[in-house]
Amino acid sequence: ATAGGTATAGGTATAGGTATAGGTATAGGTATAGGTATAGGTAAAGGTAAAGGTATAGGTATAGGTATAGGTATAGGTAGGSATAGGSAVDAGCPYPPQVRYFTIGSTTWNDLQPFGSDFILVGNGGSIRQFNPADGGSADLGGGTCNGKGDFLGVSVRPVDSAVLISTSTGALVRWTGPGQCSGVNALTSGLATAIKAFDGSTFVGSFSGSNLNSAGNVALFRLRPDGGSPSSQTVGFGQVWELSGPSINDLYAAGWDHSTQLRNRVWQFDPGGPSWSPVVSSNNMNTPLFTIDVPSPSLGFTAGRGFIEWNGAVWTYRPDPPFDVFTLKVISSNEVYAAGYDGARIGFALWDGNMWRLLGPSPAPMGAINRMRGSSRCGLLGVGSGGNAVTTFP
């Protein structure tokens, strides 16, 4: 080994790399089982990675892509097929645009959901919790018991480090689901409505407003808890509503909502961990421009929407053409592939932003009602839930 590298079992390492079982690593890469890594890549089982990519089982990845089981990914693609220019290789066999289908999951109004392994965890009114698998339709009721009596469940987030399921409620409390029929209170945050939640490994953030119901307005407060309980820090940022928190880390975390009880002016607040404090980065005086959703998957990519549509490119927020309905939820795949769902005044709305224009998708007429939240990791892996058990998916 030279220049600080470490080599075992016959490997060779230079410039700080680490190699085991005969691998070769240069420039900080790590190689195991005969793989080769350069420029910080990681390779296992004979894969090859360059420029920060990750390859396993013989895959090849370049420019930050991830490939598994022999797949090839470039320019940020992921997993097991072939993807270019930011696409996801799990969508290699998925049509563009994807097929959209509607169905129902019970009759509860579902307010939020999150991926949970190969399934999704759904939360809704009356303390409802359900585990659902969109691939085979498998479903299990996880509520009842000590989950009752805690109000409506409005938001849910799964903490990455331990898969803890944390839920924000209409009573202003933060609740942790620990098993079927088992919920424990983590913290009583506010007397208002805790509508938004985002859990990171070291901190959990909650957004609330002090209204009496979801059609009212109140003081908007943004909370930070570390890690589960204790005395939260909070900041009042306006009078209106907050609806969603999103960001890849606490260094790039945003909240979306609106300000003013009657004029509904759009707002996006950004968290500064150095403060710590929140400040508005989208702040219009235009009336009737509320925001209901935000999705920021990376520091240089994000969108927020409601009765308007605004794009973040890492430097500036730019207004794009208004969506064709009230957007309650977004899923950002790339800057030219954004899926939106919500409510058109009577029925579910579902559309694709292709970077230039909106395209309505799905069967027509759509079911009566709304989709409140939609999650997923790929074009053919989306699940949305909403009023009266309404659901929408792009799963095959």
C-alpha positions as CSV (number, residue, x, y, z in Angstrom):
1,A,0.0,0.0,0.0
2,T,1.2,3.5,-0.8
3,A,0.0,7.0,0.0
4,G,-2.2,6.0,2.9
5,G,-3.9,3.1,1.2
6,T,-4.7,-0.3,2.9
7,A,-4.4,-3.6,1.1
8,T,-5.2,-7.1,2.3
9,A,-5.3,-10.5,0.7
10,G,-3.1,-9.6,-2.2
11,G,-5.0,-6.4,-3.2
12,T,-3.2,-3.2,-4.3
13,A,-4.3,0.3,-3.1
14,T,-2.9,3.7,-4.0
15,A,-3.9,7.3,-3.1
16,G,-6.0,6.3,-0.1
17,G,-8.0,3.5,-1.7
18,T,-8.9,0.3,0.1
19,A,-8.9,-3.1,-1.6
20,T,-9.7,-6.6,-0.3
21,A,-9.7,-10.0,-1.9
22,G,-7.5,-9.1,-4.8
23,G,-9.4,-6.0,-5.9
24,T,-7.6,-2.8,-7.1
25,A,-8.6,0.7,-6.0
26,T,-7.3,4.1,-7.0
27,A,-8.2,7.6,-6.0
28,G,-10.2,6.7,-3.0
29,G,-12.3,4.0,-4.5
30,T,-13.2,0.7,-2.7
31,A,-13.1,-2.6,-4.4
32,T,-14.1,-6.1,-3.1
33,A,-14.1,-9.5,-4.7
34,G,-12.1,-8.6,-7.7
35,G,-13.9,-5.4,-8.7
36,T,-12.2,-2.3,-10.0
37,A,-13.1,1.2,-8.8
38,T,-11.7,4.6,-9.8
39,A,-12.5,8.2,-8.8
40,G,-14.4,7.3,-5.7
41,G,-16.6,4.5,-7.2
42,T,-17.5,1.3,-5.4
43,A,-17.5,-2.1,-7.1
44,A,-18.4,-5.5,-5.7
45,A,-18.5,-9.0,-7.3
46,G,-16.6,-8.1,-10.4
47,G,-18.5,-4.9,-11.2
48,T,-16.8,-1.8,-12.6
49,A,-17.5,1.7,-11.4
50,A,-16.2,5.1,-12.4
51,A,-16.8,8.7,-11.3
52,G,-18.7,7.9,-8.2
53,G,-20.9,5.2,-9.6
54,T,-21.8,2.0,-7.8
55,A,-21.9,-1.4,-9.5
56,T,-22.7,-4.8,-8.1
57,A,-23.0,-8.3,-9.6
58,G,-21.2,-7.4,-12.8
59,G,-23.0,-4.2,-13.6
60,T,-21.3,-1.1,-15.0
61,A,-22.1,2.5,-13.7
62,T,-20.7,5.8,-14.7
63,A,-21.2,9.4,-13.7
64,G,-23.0,8.6,-10.5
65,G,-25.4,6.0,-11.8
66,T,-26.2,2.8,-10.0
67,A,-26.4,-0.6,-11.7
68,T,-27.3,-4.0,-10.3
69,A,-27.4,-7.5,-11.8
70,G,-25.7,-6.7,-15.0
71,G,-27.6,-3.5,-15.8
72,T,-26.0,-0.4,-17.2
73,A,-26.7,3.1,-15.9
74,T,-25.3,6.5,-17.0
75,A,-25.8,10.1,-15.9
76,G,-27.7,9.3,-12.7
77,G,-29.7,6.3,-13.8
78,T,-30.5,3.6,-11.2
79,A,-30.9,-0.1,-11.0
80,G,-30.9,-3.1,-13.2
81,G,-31.6,-2.1,-16.8
82,S,-30.5,0.7,-19.0
83,A,-31.0,4.4,-18.3
84,T,-29.5,7.6,-19.6
85,A,-29.8,11.3,-18.9
86,G,-31.3,11.0,-15.4
87,G,-33.8,8.3,-16.1
88,S,-34.3,5.3,-13.8
89,A,-33.4,1.9,-15.1
90,V,-36.2,0.3,-13.2
91,D,-38.4,2.1,-15.8
92,A,-36.6,0.5,-18.7
93,G,-39.7,-1.6,-19.4
94,C,-42.2,1.0,-18.4
95,P,-44.0,3.0,-21.1
96,Y,-43.8,6.8,-21.3
97,P,-46.1,8.1,-20.1
98,P,-47.1,5.3,-17.8
99,Q,-50.4,3.6,-17.6
100,V,-52.5,5.2,-14.9
101,R,-55.3,3.3,-13.2
102,Y,-57.7,4.1,-10.4
103,F,-59.0,1.9,-7.6
104,T,-60.0,2.1,-4.0
105,I,-58.4,1.1,-0.7
106,G,-61.3,0.8,1.7
107,S,-63.4,3.9,2.2
108,T,-61.2,5.9,4.6
109,T,-59.9,9.3,3.5
110,W,-56.1,8.7,3.3
111,N,-54.0,11.8,3.9
112,D,-50.4,10.6,3.4
113,L,-48.3,7.5,2.7
114,Q,-44.6,6.5,2.5
115,P,-42.7,3.5,1.1
116,F,-42.1,0.9,3.7
117,G,-39.9,-1.9,2.3
118,S,-41.7,-3.3,-0.8
119,D,-45.0,-2.0,0.6
120,F,-46.5,1.4,1.6
121,I,-47.7,2.7,4.9
122,L,-50.9,4.7,4.6
123,V,-52.3,7.0,7.3
124,G,-55.8,8.6,7.3
125,N,-58.7,10.0,9.2
126,G,-59.8,8.5,12.5
127,G,-56.3,7.2,13.2
128,S,-56.4,4.8,10.3
129,I,-53.1,3.0,9.4
130,R,-52.8,0.4,6.6
131,Q,-50.0,-1.5,4.9
132,F,-50.5,-1.9,1.2
133,N,-48.6,-3.7,-1.6
134,P,-49.5,-2.2,-5.0
135,A,-47.8,-5.0,-6.9
136,D,-50.2,-7.7,-5.6
137,G,-52.9,-5.7,-3.9
138,G,-52.1,-7.2,-0.5
139,S,-53.4,-5.1,2.4
140,A,-53.4,-5.2,6.2
141,D,-55.0,-3.0,8.8
142,L,-52.4,-1.8,11.2
143,G,-54.5,0.6,13.3
144,G,-56.8,0.3,16.3
145,G,-55.7,-0.4,19.8
146,T,-53.5,2.4,21.2
147,C,-53.6,4.1,17.8
148,N,-57.2,5.1,18.5
149,G,-58.2,8.4,20.1
150,K,-55.2,10.4,18.7
151,G,-57.2,12.3,16.1
152,D,-56.8,12.1,12.3
153,F,-53.5,11.0,11.0
154,L,-52.3,13.8,8.6
155,G,-48.7,13.0,7.8
156,V,-46.3,10.1,7.9
157,S,-42.5,9.8,7.5
158,V,-40.2,6.8,7.9
159,R,-36.9,7.5,9.5
160,P,-34.1,6.0,7.4
161,V,-31.8,4.8,10.2
162,D,-34.2,2.5,11.9
163,S,-37.4,2.5,9.8
164,A,-39.3,4.2,12.6
165,V,-42.8,5.3,11.4
166,L,-43.6,8.8,12.7
167,I,-47.0,10.3,12.3
168,S,-48.3,13.9,12.7
169,T,-51.9,14.3,13.8
170,S,-54.9,16.7,13.9
171,T,-54.4,17.1,17.6
172,G,-51.0,18.6,17.1
173,A,-49.1,15.5,18.4
174,L,-46.3,13.4,17.0
175,V,-47.0,9.7,17.3
176,R,-44.8,6.7,16.6
177,W,-46.4,3.5,15.2
178,T,-44.6,0.5,16.6
179,G,-46.7,-2.5,15.5
180,P,-50.3,-3.5,14.6
181,G,-52.6,-1.5,17.0
182,Q,-49.6,0.0,18.8
183,C,-48.9,3.7,18.8
184,S,-47.0,5.7,21.4
185,G,-47.0,9.5,21.8
186,V,-43.6,11.1,21.1
187,N,-44.4,14.8,21.7
188,A,-47.4,17.1,22.0
189,L,-46.2,19.9,19.7
190,T,-49.1,22.3,19.3
191,S,-52.8,22.7,19.9
192,G,-53.2,23.1,16.1
193,L,-53.1,20.7,13.2
194,A,-49.7,19.0,12.5
195,T,-50.1,18.6,8.7
196,A,-46.5,17.9,7.6
197,I,-43.6,15.7,8.8
198,K,-40.2,14.8,7.5
199,A,-37.9,12.5,9.5
200,F,-34.1,12.4,9.1
201,D,-31.7,10.2,11.1
202,G,-30.8,13.0,13.5
203,S,-33.9,15.3,13.4
204,T,-37.6,15.2,12.8
205,F,-39.3,18.2,11.4
206,V,-43.1,19.0,11.7
207,G,-45.2,21.7,10.2
208,S,-48.4,22.9,11.8
209,F,-51.0,25.7,11.8
210,S,-53.3,26.7,14.6
211,G,-56.5,26.4,12.7
212,S,-59.6,24.6,14.0
213,N,-59.9,22.4,10.8
214,L,-58.2,21.9,7.5
215,N,-60.3,24.6,5.9
216,S,-59.2,27.3,8.3
217,A,-56.0,29.3,8.8
218,G,-53.7,29.9,11.7
219,N,-50.2,30.6,12.9
220,V,-47.8,28.5,10.8
221,A,-45.2,26.9,13.0
222,L,-42.2,24.8,12.0
223,F,-40.7,22.4,14.6
224,R,-37.5,20.5,14.9
225,L,-37.1,17.6,17.3
226,R,-33.9,15.6,18.0
227,P,-34.2,12.7,17.7
228,D,-37.6,11.6,19.1
229,G,-38.6,13.8,21.9
230,G,-37.3,16.4,24.2
231,S,-38.1,20.1,24.0
232,P,-38.6,21.0,20.3
233,S,-37.4,24.2,18.8
234,S,-40.0,26.0,16.8
235,Q,-40.5,29.2,14.7
236,T,-43.7,30.9,13.7
237,V,-43.3,31.9,10.0
238,G,-46.7,33.4,9.1
239,F,-50.4,33.1,9.3
240,G,-52.0,30.6,6.9
241,Q,-51.3,27.0,6.3
242,V,-48.3,24.6,5.8
243,W,-48.8,21.4,3.9
244,E,-45.6,19.5,3.1
245,L,-41.9,19.3,4.0
246,S,-39.3,18.0,1.5
247,G,-35.6,17.8,0.9
248,P,-32.7,15.4,0.6
249,S,-31.1,16.5,3.9
250,I,-31.5,19.2,6.6
251,N,-29.1,21.3,4.5
252,D,-31.7,21.4,1.7
253,L,-35.0,21.3,3.4
254,Y,-38.1,23.2,2.4
255,A,-41.7,23.7,3.5
256,A,-44.6,24.7,1.3
257,G,-47.9,26.4,2.1
258,W,-49.5,29.8,2.0
259,D,-49.9,33.0,3.9
260,H,-52.8,35.4,4.8
261,S,-56.2,34.1,5.9
262,T,-58.1,35.4,2.9
263,Q,-55.6,36.2,0.1
264,L,-53.8,32.8,0.1
265,R,-50.4,34.0,-1.0
266,N,-47.9,31.3,-1.9
267,R,-45.0,30.5,0.4
268,V,-41.9,28.3,0.4
269,W,-39.7,28.4,3.5
270,Q,-36.1,27.1,3.6
271,F,-34.4,25.8,6.7
272,D,-31.0,27.1,7.6
273,P,-29.3,24.6,10.0
274,G,-26.8,27.2,10.9
275,G,-29.4,29.4,12.5
276,P,-31.3,27.2,13.0
277,S,-34.0,29.2,11.4
278,W,-36.6,29.3,8.5
279,S,-36.9,32.0,5.9
280,P,-39.2,32.5,2.9
281,V,-37.6,31.8,-0.5
282,V,-40.9,32.0,-2.4
283,S,-43.0,34.9,-1.2
284,S,-45.6,36.3,-3.5
285,N,-48.3,38.9,-2.8
286,N,-50.4,37.5,-5.6
287,M,-53.8,36.4,-4.3
288,N,-55.2,32.9,-4.6
289,T,-51.8,31.2,-5.2
290,P,-51.6,28.7,-2.4
291,L,-49.1,25.8,-2.5
292,F,-50.1,22.4,-1.3
293,T,-47.1,20.2,-2.1
294,I,-43.4,20.3,-2.6
295,D,-40.9,17.6,-3.8
296,V,-37.2,18.4,-3.7
297,P,-35.3,15.2,-4.4
298,S,-31.9,16.8,-4.7
299,P,-30.1,20.1,-4.0
300,S,-30.5,21.2,-7.6
301,L,-33.9,19.9,-8.5
302,G,-37.4,20.5,-7.1
303,F,-40.9,21.6,-7.8
304,T,-43.7,23.0,-5.7
305,A,-47.4,23.3,-6.8
306,G,-50.9,24.0,-5.8
307,R,-52.7,26.6,-7.8
308,G,-49.4,27.5,-9.4
309,F,-46.3,25.6,-10.4
310,I,-42.7,26.6,-9.5
311,E,-39.4,25.0,-10.4
312,W,-36.1,25.0,-8.4
313,N,-32.9,24.4,-10.3
314,G,-30.5,24.8,-7.4
315,A,-30.1,28.5,-7.9
316,V,-33.5,30.2,-8.5
317,W,-37.2,29.4,-8.3
318,T,-38.9,29.9,-11.6
319,Y,-42.6,30.1,-12.3
320,R,-43.9,27.6,-14.9
321,P,-47.3,27.3,-16.5
322,D,-50.1,26.7,-14.0
323,P,-51.4,23.1,-13.7
324,P,-54.8,22.2,-15.1
325,F,-56.2,21.5,-11.6
326,D,-55.4,22.1,-7.9
327,V,-52.3,20.0,-7.3
328,F,-52.2,18.3,-3.9
329,T,-49.1,16.1,-4.5
330,L,-46.1,15.9,-6.8
331,K,-43.5,13.2,-7.7
332,V,-40.4,14.6,-9.4
333,I,-38.5,12.1,-11.6
334,S,-36.5,14.7,-13.5
335,S,-36.9,18.3,-14.6
336,N,-38.9,17.1,-17.6
337,E,-40.9,14.3,-15.9
338,V,-43.0,15.5,-13.0
339,Y,-46.3,13.7,-12.0
340,A,-49.0,15.7,-10.3
341,A,-52.3,14.6,-8.8
342,G,-55.1,16.4,-7.0
343,Y,-58.6,17.8,-7.5
344,D,-60.3,19.5,-10.4
345,G,-63.3,20.7,-8.5
346,A,-65.2,17.5,-8.7
347,R,-62.9,14.7,-9.8
348,I,-59.4,13.4,-9.4
349,G,-56.8,15.2,-11.5
350,F,-53.7,13.4,-12.8
351,A,-51.1,14.9,-15.1
352,L,-47.6,14.9,-16.4
353,W,-45.3,17.9,-16.8
354,D,-42.9,17.1,-19.6
355,G,-40.7,20.2,-19.3
356,N,-42.8,22.2,-21.7
357,M,-46.5,21.5,-21.1
358,W,-49.0,19.7,-19.0
359,R,-50.5,16.4,-20.3
360,L,-53.6,14.9,-18.6
361,L,-53.3,11.2,-18.0
362,G,-55.5,8.4,-16.8
363,P,-59.0,7.1,-17.6
364,S,-61.7,9.7,-18.3
365,P,-63.9,10.5,-16.5
366,A,-61.8,10.1,-13.3
367,P,-63.4,9.1,-10.1
368,M,-65.1,11.7,-8.0
369,G,-62.9,13.1,-5.2
370,A,-59.2,13.9,-4.8
371,I,-55.8,12.4,-4.4
372,N,-54.0,13.9,-1.4
373,R,-50.6,12.4,-1.5
374,M,-48.5,10.3,-4.0
375,R,-45.2,8.6,-3.4
376,G,-42.9,6.2,-5.2
377,S,-39.4,5.9,-6.6
378,S,-39.9,5.6,-10.3
379,R,-42.3,6.2,-13.2
380,C,-43.9,2.8,-12.9
381,G,-43.7,2.7,-9.1
382,L,-46.2,5.5,-8.1
383,L,-49.0,5.1,-5.6
384,G,-51.4,7.9,-4.6
385,V,-54.2,8.0,-2.0
386,G,-57.0,10.4,-1.2
387,S,-60.6,11.0,-0.2
388,G,-63.0,8.2,0.4
389,G,-60.5,5.5,-0.2
390,N,-59.5,6.8,-3.7
391,A,-56.2,5.5,-5.0
392,V,-54.2,5.8,-8.2
393,T,-51.1,3.9,-9.3
394,T,-48.7,3.4,-12.2
395,F,-47.6,0.0,-11.0
396,P,-48.1,-2.5,-13.9
